[in-house]
Amino acid sequence: MRLVHLADIHLGFRQYQGQTPTGINQREADIAATLKKVVDKVIEIRPEIVLIAGDVFHAVRPTNHAILHGYRQLSRLVGALPDAAVVMVAGNHDTPRTSETACILKLFSPLGITVVEGEANQLPFEQMELLVTAVPNLPGGRPPVAPDTAFKRNILLFHGEVDGVFPQFGQNQDRSQQMLSREELTAGWDYVALGHYHVFRKVEPYAFYPGSIDYTSTNPWGELVEERETGLAGKGIIEFDLESGTHRFHHIPAARALVDLPPILGSGMSAAALDEAIREACEGCKGGIDEKVVRLVVREVPRHILRELDHKALREFKRRALHFHLDARPETVRREAGQGAPGRRASLADTVRDKLRSRVITENIDREGLVALGLHYLREADMLSAPAMEGDTA
């Protein structure tokens, strides 16, 4: 008996300014295209059980385009696998924060998908001698979970974190409000299907995060780093055989490539030399930068050098890529005298980061998302403060 486990689809995710010819945000269209490839793969595998571990949509009130696409693709999945059980739990992005807003995932129930939201539920599948304990995002607290020995097989479907195993890049990301204890995790499950973390991770031989199907977190570059360090090809879904206890990660390429170019150390470079290094980095990108999401980090660069860069060339890189981000990081300043010297003087970015992390905010605001947005606007303001090159009208 085989299952397929996927999570963190984030339909309706929007990013950058590019649009399709029909006026849809290009990244929203990319996520929709990736979901179609995922559904194609699940149909090809033909499992007996499909587990969707939350965050189907990026927002509680997604766009009409996202809703329609999600309905069509899941309808196609159910139609192609009429005998398969499909179970879905609500993630934190799917869960309304007010009682007057209904969970959009209920839309999929008429398709024959078992949707669990609002409270945990135990779902028996008698013909398979199987019990699925489904735990959606529950901000107000959840009951303890444990297998039921009356069933031959027990599966836990859980959207949240596992105590003590949240990986490195996720430490400052969108954190879940609920935690699975190690005792609950190791209680004797045949499979634990986790959702919320965006990079594939094996927690136990029977417990996995499949990762998101595309790059939709506030730190996609951190995802790329972790994928490189762990030897992952990228995004995908998990196939698990309940009889043998073996798994297979099916890599499914995202609809659009994200490229983190090798960083440049700009210390001591003239503006002309840095222009040439940037050009070489872009030209050295395998397959080119065209229509991709590209970041190039340039470290230890004085502000006056940044102002003297060839902004016409930079605009051309931005025109070619869907999004080109020159992440210019000023040189570190050290004090040689004064209180606490020698030492590092806090940069403006450090000050903004510290202030946003310490200020009082409402509970519904994602603090680290706010910090990331503040730093993004600071970088944009820094670039806009540069004097325009001749003929520069942007």
Secondary structure, DSSP 8 states (H G I E B T S, - for coil): -EEEEE----BT---SS-B-TTS-BHHHHHHHHHHHHHHHHHHHH--SEEEE-S--BSSSS--HHHHHHHHHHHHHHHHH-TTSEEEEE--TTTS-SSTTS--GGGGGGGGT-EEE-SS-EEEEEGGGTEEEEEE---TT--------TTSSEEEEEEESEETT---SGGGGS---S-EE-HHHHTSS-SEEEEES-SS-EEEETTEEE---SS--SS-HHHHHHHHHHHT--S-EEEEEETTTTEEEEEE---SS-EEEEEEEE-TT--HHHHHHHHHHHHHTSTT-STTSEEEEEEES--HHHHHTS-HHHHHHHHHHSSEEEEEEE----EESSSTT-SEE---HHHHHHHHHHHS---TTS-HHHHHHHHHHHHHHHHHHTS---TT---
